[in-house]
C-alpha cells in the first residue's frame, strides 16, 4: 500500500521496539519503559467507577469539563497569563504537543529542541515539516540561554523546554529558566514547556517556566504523576488565542479528552502524592548509588530516568549486550543524534532495580 510521503519522516519509536521485545521475553529485567510501577490510586479507581455509573461516558465539551479546568487553574496559581479562556484539557501531554505543533508551525519553521530530547519532539516536528534545531547539552545536559543563542535565526518560532527532562532527569534551575525567559523575551519567542514530570523533583522545589515567562505554553498531564498512562489525560495552559486555536483543532482530531478520565482528574489534583514521591526519590538514590562507580553518570534531579555513558562509548552495542542478559534498557540514540549513552527508567520495583544494577555492573566489567 502506498503511504503518504510524510510517513517517511518518522520511524517507529525505539522505546516501543523494546516494549515489544519485553512481551516476548521470559522474566526480563525491564528498566526501559517510563511507566510508574505503582497501581492507580484507590481514590482514582473509585472516581472512575462513580463516573461510569454516573453516566459520564459520552463526549464532553471539546475544551474539557469545567470542573477540571477550574481545578487546574486552582492548582497552578503561579503560571503567568492564566485566564478563564487559557486552559485546554487534552488527550495526554502528547496530545497537547501534537495540537500545539500543528497549530503553531508551518513547514520550514525552526524550533529549538534540547538534545537529548524526548523522542516525540523530533518526529512530530518532522511530520509537519517543521525543522528541529538541536542544542547540544552534552555532557551536563543543562539547557541555558548561552547554549540556545547561537542557534537562533529569523526562522526560529519557539523554544522547547522539558524540565524535569526525559531522558536525562535534569531539572532546570530558576536562574537557568530566567535566562531563557530573557532571551525569549528579547527575540519575542514562544516557549513550550513540557512539565509532565513536575511531581518528581527530588532535591529542590520545582520551578515552572510559566512562572518566569509570560509567553509560555505549559503542557502537563496525569499519566506519570498518578499512574494514569492508559487514561490519556493532560492539559495545556497559555495564551487564550493559542488555546482557542488548539481547541478548534482538537474538535476535528481528538474531539475531547476521555470523559471518565476528566472526572478522575478532578479528584487526582487533590491527592497527597508525597508517599509516591518519597518512594521514587529512594529509587533514584538506589540506581545512582548502585552504578555510579561503574559508569560515567550524573545524579538525576527529577523524573524517573538516569542517562549513563556506555563504557565503550557505544550505547547501541551496550544495550544489545544487556538484552543478551535479559536486561531491557533504551539506547541513547533514540533520544539523540549521538549514540554514546543509554537510558535507564527506575520506575520499577526496588527488586527490579537491584537486579538491573547487578547486571549493569557485570556488563561494565566486560
Number of C-alpha atoms within 10 A of each C-alpha: 3 4 7 7 8 11 11 10 14 14 8 8 14 16 18 13 11 18 17 11 13 19 10 9 12 8 10 17 23 23 22 24 21 20 19 22 15 13 10 14 15 9 13 21 13 13 21 21 13 15 18 16 10 10 10 17 13 10 13 17 15 19 23 22 18 15 12 22 23 13 16 21 17 11 11 14 11 15 21 21 19 18 13 10 16 19 28 28 32 32 25 25 24 22 21 28 23 20 23 21 20 19 16 15 18 15 12 14 19 24 27 22 23 26 21 25 25 19 17 15 19 21 19 19 24 19 18 18 18 22 21 22 19 19 20 19 16 11 9 10 21 19 27 20 16 12 14 21 15 9 14 16 10 8 11 19 20 23 23 20 23 25 29 28 29 26 29 32 27 25 29 24 19 16 12 16 23 18 17 25 25 14 17 21 15 9 16 13 16 21 25 25 22 27 23 26 24 22 19 23 23 19 11 10 12 20 20 24 31 26 18 20 21 18 20 28 28 26 27 27 27 24 22 21 22 21 17 23 17 10 19 19 28 24 26 31 29 25 20 17 11 19 23 17 16 23 28 16 18 23 14 10 11 15 19 23 27 22 23 23 25 31 20 24 26 20 16 22 17 10 12 9 14 11 9 16 16 13 14 25 20 14 21 26 14 16 21 20 12 18 18 14 11 17 17 13 19 18 18 24 23 28 32 28 27 25 26 23 20 24 17 11 14 18 24 19 14 23 22 16 14 20 18 9 16 18 24 27 25 30 28 28 19 21 26 20 13 17 18 20 27 26 28 25 27 29 25 22 16 17 10 17 23 17 14 27 20 13 16 20 16 13 16 15 8 7
